[in-house]
Amino acid sequence: MATTWHVLGAGSLGTLWATRLARAGVPVRLILRDAARLKAYEAAGGLTLVEHGQARQYPVPAETPDNPAPIQRLLVACKAYDAEQAVAQLASRLAPGAELILLQNGLGSQDAVAAVVAQARCIHASSTEGAFRDGDWRVVFAGHGFTWLGDASHPVAPIWLDDLKDAGIPHEWSTDILTRLWRKLALNCAINPLTVLHDCRNGGLQEHHCEVAILCGELTELLERCGQPAAAQDLQQEVERVIHATAANYSSMYQDVNNRRRTEISYLLGYACKVATRHQLNLPHLNQLQQRLIVRLQSLGLPSD
Ligand code: NAP
């Protein structure tokens, strides 16, 4: 019998994965926060995915964390700051040989999760797919992209990648997933905080070329010190390319701040600064950027961690 995908968190990415797996006939179950969220979900009748302007509802079964059934495969689709606690409450349900797929952006949350489920295999993911919620239990598939998956401690690909193929989730097994995550983190650090501080779209950073270049220099130093030279290669050129190619877009951090939502700063810029300190690396502009961002978040009444 096919293994069930438990999906922890029915937000943007959780819904994007759950609905595509379910419509391919793969068994999926959602794990929602508590009985109140489960009741609200059941009243809604399922998850709605809006794709190419067309909305379709999928009645994916759901449960609460205290359901006793064992979990073999868990897709963790919470924000980075919720992942550790959300997984910890499921630790006793994990079957021997259980696998977790971690969709969180940035770095730091994956290690925190792995520490609470030492017996399970943790697979990291880095995705360029884009989705947002436009209502409760309703998600718009906004940007088609790609997902890389990998396990830094075990290079063999799991057989369930076939489920992703059947579900039409574009993906590839990566043997250098940490390099990909570091590269994405560095791009994020060079672009997203500045879009918040300068209150601009990505393209607005073309007017702050020097500031971006200095940050890229410090980020390159950090990546090299962390043993990630491949992630450091031509970083500034790629940052400039991304700024140009996504000039009309608002960064994810900008959108979080604009919508008065908590950001994932601790797993992005905050993580970079923490690791630099650990390596006794003096990166004054990166630290200053973090301080400026914290002050801005606090002035808006948003969490700064
Ligand atoms: P999201 O829309 O905010 O969804 C997070 C979900 O997690 C929410 O539904 C939330 O429940 C749920 N959750 C939190 N704690 C929980 C718990 N203890 N038990 C059960 N459910 C819990 O977030 P997202 O945009 O999908 O982002 C998830 C991760 O993917 C982030 O790290 C993000 O950076 C990354 N990512 C997102 C995108 C994207 O396009 N959205 C793209 C690439 C990467 P409630 O509904 O009850 O609040």
Residues whose N, C-alpha, C, O or C-beta is under 5 A from the ligand:
A	BS01	NAP	L8 G9 A10 G11 S12 L13 G14 I31 L32 R33 A77 C78 K79 A80 D82 A86 L103 Q104 N105 S127 E129 G130 A131
